[in-house]
Amino acid sequence: MKKTLLTSIGLLSMSLLFAGCNANDSTKDQHEASNETKTETKQEKHDSKEHTHDHKHEHHHHAQSKEQQQIYKGNFKDEQVKDRQLTDWEGDWQSVYPYLQDGTLDEVFKHKAETDHSKSVKEYKAYYTTGYKTDITRINIGEKKIAFYKGKENVTGEYAYDGKEILNYKAGNRGVRFIFKKVNGDTAAPAYIQFSDHIIAPEKALHFHIYMGNDRAELLKELDHWPTYYPSDLSGHEIKDEMLAH
């Protein structure tokens, strides 16, 4: 069972040596990652548009001050970025990819095309198909451990905080990756996890993009694949509504 998932996550790690919120969201920098490394990459295509807006739960978004809203749009100072614990992402999370596949999110792509004419509906769907694609259907995150599910099969790893990376984009906005390194667990579990959720200091995530693989520096260069997860207790239509609300 774990051998099957090993193959799956191996493929995932190769195709997702990873990247990428929200909707609207190109020059890879060749750099070695170190905590707080400044990077300017083609990921700006996703992060300057995708990461500049969309996916915060509506009730939460409205509760933010103007300064906090600017932070979520990628405008912040280095000193505002604070270390975070794995518990910020604690919970049971589902991939949104199946909802793209079954057409539930089609209304989201239509809305994007109507508000940003840089892509057609078909082009938006293709863009998000590449971004969301994953066979990891569910991720369960605890205080120290993360379980990755492919259907009912799973592998688990214990992870420790491995610093943060501040990314700078040509468009002028910025992003932060919070990184965790596997210190114990199944061989098939990815060696590194990088979270991007448009939050820069301790706060509970409402959804996230995740980058998984065995090379920390390479993950920071990933531009095309950013599997996205929302709470498992939300229906596909509720997730669609959350996306449309932002």
FIDRENKOL-647832 format. One record per residue (C-alpha): x, y, z; residue in three letters. Coordinates in nm, 2 decimals. Layout:
# FIDRENKOL-647832
+--------+--------+--------+-----+
:      X :      Y :      Z : res :
+--------+--------+--------+-----+
:      X :      Y :      Z : ALA :
...
+--------+--------+--------+-----+
//
This chain:
# FIDRENKOL-647832
+--------+--------+--------+-----+
:      X :      Y :      Z : res :
+--------+--------+--------+-----+
:   0.00 :   0.00 :   0.00 : MET :
:   0.27 :   0.24 :   0.10 : LYS :
:   0.47 :   0.13 :  -0.21 : LYS :
:   0.19 :   0.25 :  -0.43 : THR :
:   0.18 :   0.58 :  -0.25 : LEU :
:   0.56 :   0.61 :  -0.27 : LEU :
:   0.53 :   0.59 :  -0.65 : THR :
:   0.25 :   0.84 :  -0.64 : SER :
:   0.43 :   1.09 :  -0.42 : ILE :
:   0.75 :   1.03 :  -0.61 : GLY :
:   0.58 :   1.14 :  -0.93 : LEU :
:   0.42 :   1.42 :  -0.74 : LEU :
:   0.76 :   1.54 :  -0.61 : SER :
:   0.91 :   1.52 :  -0.96 : MET :
:   0.62 :   1.71 :  -1.13 : SER :
:   0.56 :   1.93 :  -0.83 : LEU :
:   0.91 :   2.02 :  -0.72 : LEU :
:   0.64 :   2.29 :  -0.65 : PHE :
:   0.47 :   2.65 :  -0.67 : ALA :
:   0.15 :   2.89 :  -0.60 : GLY :
:  -0.38 :   3.23 :  -0.40 : CYS :
:  -0.63 :   3.32 :  -0.53 : ASN :
:  -0.74 :   3.39 :  -0.86 : ALA :
:  -0.59 :   3.65 :  -1.10 : ASN :
:  -0.30 :   3.58 :  -1.01 : ASP :
:   0.74 :   3.47 :  -1.54 : SER :
:   1.20 :   3.42 :  -1.53 : THR :
:   1.32 :   3.17 :  -1.28 : LYS :
:   1.60 :   3.29 :  -1.06 : ASP :
:   1.88 :   3.05 :  -1.00 : GLN :
:   1.94 :   3.08 :  -0.63 : HIS :
:   2.01 :   2.87 :  -0.34 : GLU :
:   1.75 :   2.89 :  -0.07 : ALA :
:   1.84 :   3.02 :   0.28 : SER :
:   1.61 :   3.15 :   0.54 : ASN :
:   1.48 :   3.49 :   0.43 : GLU :
:   1.64 :   3.47 :   0.08 : THR :
:   1.49 :   3.73 :  -0.15 : LYS :
:   1.39 :   3.58 :  -0.48 : THR :
:   1.25 :   3.72 :  -0.80 : GLU :
:   1.10 :   3.46 :  -1.03 : THR :
:   0.85 :   3.38 :  -1.30 : LYS :
:   0.63 :   3.27 :  -1.02 : GLN :
:   0.53 :   3.63 :  -1.02 : GLU :
:   0.29 :   3.52 :  -1.29 : LYS :
:   0.10 :   3.33 :  -1.02 : HIS :
:   0.19 :   3.52 :  -0.71 : ASP :
:   0.16 :   3.87 :  -0.85 : SER :
:  -0.19 :   3.79 :  -0.98 : LYS :
:  -0.30 :   3.48 :  -0.79 : GLU :
:  -0.14 :   3.58 :  -0.47 : HIS :
:  -0.25 :   3.94 :  -0.48 : THR :
:  -0.60 :   3.88 :  -0.39 : HIS :
:  -0.86 :   3.62 :  -0.38 : ASP :
:  -0.90 :   3.33 :  -0.15 : HIS :
:  -0.97 :   3.46 :   0.20 : LYS :
:  -1.29 :   3.35 :   0.36 : HIS :
:  -1.52 :   3.65 :   0.32 : GLU :
:  -1.61 :   3.69 :   0.68 : HIS :
:  -1.24 :   3.68 :   0.77 : HIS :
:  -1.14 :   3.92 :   0.49 : HIS :
:  -1.38 :   4.19 :   0.60 : HIS :
:  -1.25 :   4.17 :   0.96 : ALA :
:  -0.90 :   4.28 :   0.84 : GLN :
:  -0.76 :   4.63 :   0.87 : SER :
:  -0.65 :   4.81 :   0.56 : LYS :
:  -0.29 :   4.73 :   0.66 : GLU :
:  -0.36 :   4.36 :   0.69 : GLN :
:  -0.54 :   4.35 :   0.36 : GLN :
:  -0.24 :   4.51 :   0.20 : GLN :
:  -0.02 :   4.23 :   0.35 : ILE :
:  -0.25 :   3.97 :   0.20 : TYR :
:  -0.20 :   4.15 :  -0.14 : LYS :
:   0.17 :   4.11 :  -0.10 : GLY :
:   0.27 :   4.45 :   0.04 : ASN :
:   0.47 :   4.41 :   0.36 : PHE :
:   0.80 :   4.48 :   0.52 : LYS :
:   1.06 :   4.21 :   0.61 : ASP :
:   1.02 :   4.29 :   0.98 : GLU :
:   0.65 :   4.21 :   0.96 : GLN :
:   0.72 :   3.85 :   0.87 : VAL :
:   0.72 :   3.62 :   1.17 : LYS :
:   0.80 :   3.25 :   1.22 : ASP :
:   0.50 :   3.02 :   1.24 : ARG :
:   0.42 :   2.68 :   1.38 : GLN :
:   0.28 :   2.38 :   1.20 : LEU :
:  -0.04 :   2.42 :   1.41 : THR :
:  -0.13 :   2.72 :   1.20 : ASP :
:  -0.22 :   2.46 :   0.94 : TRP :
:  -0.35 :   2.20 :   1.18 : GLU :
:  -0.66 :   2.02 :   1.06 : GLY :
:  -0.81 :   1.80 :   0.79 : ASP :
:  -0.78 :   1.94 :   0.44 : TRP :
:  -0.91 :   1.83 :   0.10 : GLN :
:  -0.77 :   1.90 :  -0.25 : SER :
:  -0.98 :   2.13 :  -0.47 : VAL :
:  -0.86 :   1.95 :  -0.78 : TYR :
:  -1.15 :   1.70 :  -0.79 : PRO :
:  -1.39 :   2.00 :  -0.80 : TYR :
:  -1.21 :   2.14 :  -1.10 : LEU :
:  -1.24 :   1.81 :  -1.27 : GLN :
:  -1.61 :   1.76 :  -1.21 : ASP :
:  -1.70 :   2.12 :  -1.33 : GLY :
:  -1.79 :   2.26 :  -0.98 : THR :
:  -1.54 :   2.54 :  -1.02 : LEU :
:  -1.63 :   2.64 :  -1.38 : ASP :
:  -1.82 :   2.94 :  -1.25 : GLU :
:  -1.50 :   3.06 :  -1.09 : VAL :
:  -1.31 :   3.05 :  -1.41 : PHE :
:  -1.59 :   3.23 :  -1.59 : LYS :
:  -1.58 :   3.50 :  -1.32 : HIS :
:  -1.21 :   3.54 :  -1.36 : LYS :
:  -1.23 :   3.58 :  -1.73 : ALA :
:  -1.50 :   3.85 :  -1.69 : GLU :
:  -1.29 :   4.05 :  -1.44 : THR :
:  -0.95 :   4.00 :  -1.59 : ASP :
:  -0.95 :   3.97 :  -1.97 : HIS :
:  -0.58 :   3.85 :  -1.99 : SER :
:  -0.71 :   3.49 :  -2.03 : LYS :
:  -1.02 :   3.33 :  -2.17 : SER :
:  -1.24 :   3.09 :  -1.96 : VAL :
:  -1.07 :   2.80 :  -2.13 : LYS :
:  -0.72 :   2.94 :  -2.06 : GLU :
:  -0.80 :   3.00 :  -1.70 : TYR :
:  -0.93 :   2.65 :  -1.65 : LYS :
:  -0.61 :   2.51 :  -1.82 : ALA :
:  -0.40 :   2.73 :  -1.60 : TYR :
:  -0.57 :   2.61 :  -1.28 : TYR :
:  -0.58 :   2.25 :  -1.40 : THR :
:  -0.20 :   2.26 :  -1.41 : THR :
:  -0.18 :   2.44 :  -1.08 : GLY :
:  -0.42 :   2.23 :  -0.88 : TYR :
:  -0.33 :   1.89 :  -1.03 : LYS :
:  -0.24 :   1.63 :  -0.76 : THR :
:  -0.33 :   1.28 :  -0.66 : ASP :
:  -0.30 :   1.37 :  -0.29 : ILE :
:  -0.67 :   1.40 :  -0.22 : THR :
:  -0.64 :   1.48 :   0.15 : ARG :
:  -0.38 :   1.61 :   0.40 : ILE :
:  -0.42 :   1.57 :   0.77 : ASN :
:  -0.20 :   1.80 :   0.98 : ILE :
:  -0.13 :   1.77 :   1.35 : GLY :
:   0.10 :   1.94 :   1.59 : GLU :
:   0.40 :   1.77 :   1.45 : LYS :
:   0.29 :   1.51 :   1.20 : LYS :
:   0.14 :   1.53 :   0.85 : ILE :
:  -0.04 :   1.24 :   0.68 : ALA :
:  -0.07 :   1.25 :   0.30 : PHE :
:  -0.36 :   1.05 :   0.15 : TYR :
:  -0.42 :   0.90 :  -0.19 : LYS :
:  -0.77 :   0.77 :  -0.15 : GLY :
:  -0.76 :   0.56 :   0.17 : LYS :
:  -0.38 :   0.49 :   0.15 : GLU :
:  -0.15 :   0.73 :   0.33 : ASN :
:   0.21 :   0.80 :   0.44 : VAL :
:   0.30 :   1.00 :   0.74 : THR :
:   0.60 :   1.22 :   0.84 : GLY :
:   0.70 :   1.42 :   1.14 : GLU :
:   0.81 :   1.77 :   1.05 : TYR :
:   1.01 :   2.05 :   1.21 : ALA :
:   1.02 :   2.41 :   1.12 : TYR :
:   1.30 :   2.49 :   0.88 : ASP :
:   1.26 :   2.87 :   0.83 : GLY :
:   1.08 :   3.11 :   0.60 : LYS :
:   1.16 :   3.25 :   0.25 : GLU :
:   1.06 :   3.59 :   0.14 : ILE :
:   1.00 :   3.61 :  -0.23 : LEU :
:   1.01 :   3.94 :  -0.43 : ASN :
:   0.84 :   3.97 :  -0.76 : TYR :
:   0.90 :   4.22 :  -1.05 : LYS :
:   0.54 :   4.33 :  -1.03 : ALA :
:   0.62 :   4.48 :  -0.69 : GLY :
:   0.43 :   4.24 :  -0.46 : ASN :
:   0.59 :   3.98 :  -0.24 : ARG :
:   0.52 :   3.64 :  -0.09 : GLY :
:   0.64 :   3.41 :   0.19 : VAL :
:   0.70 :   3.04 :   0.20 : ARG :
:   0.70 :   2.87 :   0.54 : PHE :
:   0.91 :   2.56 :   0.53 : ILE :
:   0.91 :   2.24 :   0.73 : PHE :
:   1.16 :   1.95 :   0.71 : LYS :
:   1.09 :   1.59 :   0.77 : LYS :
:   1.27 :   1.46 :   1.08 : VAL :
:   1.11 :   1.12 :   1.10 : ASN :
:   0.85 :   0.90 :   0.93 : GLY :
:   0.78 :   0.71 :   0.62 : ASP :
:   1.04 :   0.72 :   0.34 : THR :
:   0.77 :   0.80 :   0.09 : ALA :
:   0.66 :   1.12 :   0.28 : ALA :
:   0.82 :   1.43 :   0.12 : PRO :
:   1.14 :   1.56 :   0.28 : ALA :
:   1.02 :   1.92 :   0.26 : TYR :
:   0.69 :   2.10 :   0.28 : ILE :
:   0.65 :   2.46 :   0.19 : GLN :
:   0.32 :   2.64 :   0.27 : PHE :
:   0.19 :   2.96 :   0.10 : SER :
:  -0.14 :   3.10 :   0.24 : ASP :
:  -0.09 :   3.48 :   0.20 : HIS :
:  -0.04 :   3.51 :   0.57 : ILE :
:   0.30 :   3.63 :   0.70 : ILE :
:   0.28 :   3.59 :   1.08 : ALA :
:   0.12 :   3.34 :   1.32 : PRO :
:  -0.25 :   3.30 :   1.23 : GLU :
:  -0.47 :   3.00 :   1.14 : LYS :
:  -0.48 :   2.92 :   0.77 : ALA :
:  -0.82 :   2.92 :   0.59 : LEU :
:  -0.68 :   2.75 :   0.28 : HIS :
:  -0.33 :   2.70 :   0.15 : PHE :
:  -0.11 :   2.61 :  -0.14 : HIS :
:   0.15 :   2.35 :  -0.07 : ILE :
:   0.49 :   2.26 :  -0.23 : TYR :
:   0.62 :   1.91 :  -0.16 : MET :
:   0.95 :   1.75 :  -0.26 : GLY :
:   1.30 :   1.64 :  -0.16 : ASN :
:   1.50 :   1.95 :  -0.26 : ASP :
:   1.44 :   2.27 :  -0.06 : ARG :
:   1.60 :   2.51 :  -0.30 : ALA :
:   1.43 :   2.36 :  -0.61 : GLU :
:   1.09 :   2.38 :  -0.45 : LEU :
:   1.13 :   2.76 :  -0.43 : LEU :
:   1.17 :   2.77 :  -0.80 : LYS :
:   0.85 :   2.58 :  -0.88 : GLU :
:   0.63 :   2.79 :  -1.09 : LEU :
:   0.35 :   2.58 :  -1.23 : ASP :
:   0.22 :   2.34 :  -0.97 : HIS :
:   0.06 :   2.46 :  -0.64 : TRP :
:  -0.19 :   2.20 :  -0.51 : PRO :
:  -0.45 :   2.39 :  -0.31 : THR :
:  -0.64 :   2.27 :  -0.01 : TYR :
:  -0.95 :   2.38 :   0.18 : TYR :
:  -1.10 :   2.23 :   0.50 : PRO :
:  -1.25 :   1.89 :   0.44 : SER :
:  -1.58 :   1.98 :   0.60 : ASP :
:  -1.66 :   2.22 :   0.31 : LEU :
:  -1.86 :   2.10 :   0.01 : SER :
:  -1.74 :   2.17 :  -0.34 : GLY :
:  -2.01 :   2.44 :  -0.38 : HIS :
:  -1.90 :   2.61 :  -0.06 : GLU :
:  -1.54 :   2.62 :  -0.18 : ILE :
:  -1.66 :   2.76 :  -0.51 : LYS :
:  -1.85 :   3.03 :  -0.32 : ASP :
:  -1.55 :   3.11 :  -0.11 : GLU :
:  -1.34 :   3.16 :  -0.42 : MET :
:  -1.61 :   3.38 :  -0.58 : LEU :
:  -1.63 :   3.59 :  -0.27 : ALA :
:  -1.28 :   3.72 :  -0.30 : HIS :
+--------+--------+--------+-----+
//
